[in-house]
């Protein structure tokens, strides 16, 4: 369904060139002194849910969901600051 002011053709085109994900991140306690970041990526188009523990796994998951996905040269997914 088109948004207000958008033609049906524009709405169809935007659906084929954009993808919607939800990303959930949390700090998981491992023991009294250590914790690690965990994540969940849900691809809303298919309902697929992928879990990851490392940032490179997030990048790989996006690559699998979006054939042809590559980060621009010189760009990187950044890690969050380490838990204190």
N, C-alpha and C positions, 0 to 999 in steps of 0.2 A: 504494500500500500504506500503510495507516495506521501511525503510530508507536504504540509501546506506550501503552495507555490512551486511544487516540484511536479514535473510531468511523469507519466508512467514510465516512459523510456529512461528518464534520469533515475528513477527509483530502481528499475531493473539493473541499470548499469552500476549503481552504487552498491547493490547487493553482491554483484559479481566481483567487485574490486576491493571490497572491505570485508574484514573478518572480525568477529567479536569473541573475546575471551574474557573469562574472569580469572583473576590471579589472587590466590590467598597465600600469605606468608606468615609463619609463626616461628617462635623460638622454642625448640623442644628441649626440655631438660634431659640430660643423659645421666647425671648423678648430682651430688651436692655441689660440685665445683665446675662442671662442664655442661655446655648446651650447644646445640647446633641449629642452624636455620633449616627449615623444611618448607616445601611449597606444594601447591596444588594448582594446576592449570586446567581449566575447563573450557573446551571448545564448544561454544553455545550452538553452533550450526549442527553438530552431531551429538552433543551430550557427552562426548568422550572426556574422561577425566584422567589426567596424568599427574603422578606425584614425582617429586624430585628432591634431592638433598644437596646437589651441587649446581652452580650457575650454568656450567657447560651442559648439564642435562636439560635445563630450560631451553637453551638455544637449540639443542638437538630436537626437543619435542616440537618446537615451533617449526623447525625445518621439516619434520615428518607431517605435520598438519597442513603446511603450506608449501607444496612443491614449488621450487624456485626461490624460496626464501633465503636470503643471504644478508648479513649485516654489511653495511657500506665499509669499504676498506678503511682501516684505521679506527673503526668504532668497535667498542666492546661492551658487553653487558657488565655492569659494575657490581661488585659484591657489596652488601651492606656492611657497615662497621661491625667488627667482632663484638660479641656480647661481653660485657664487663662483669 
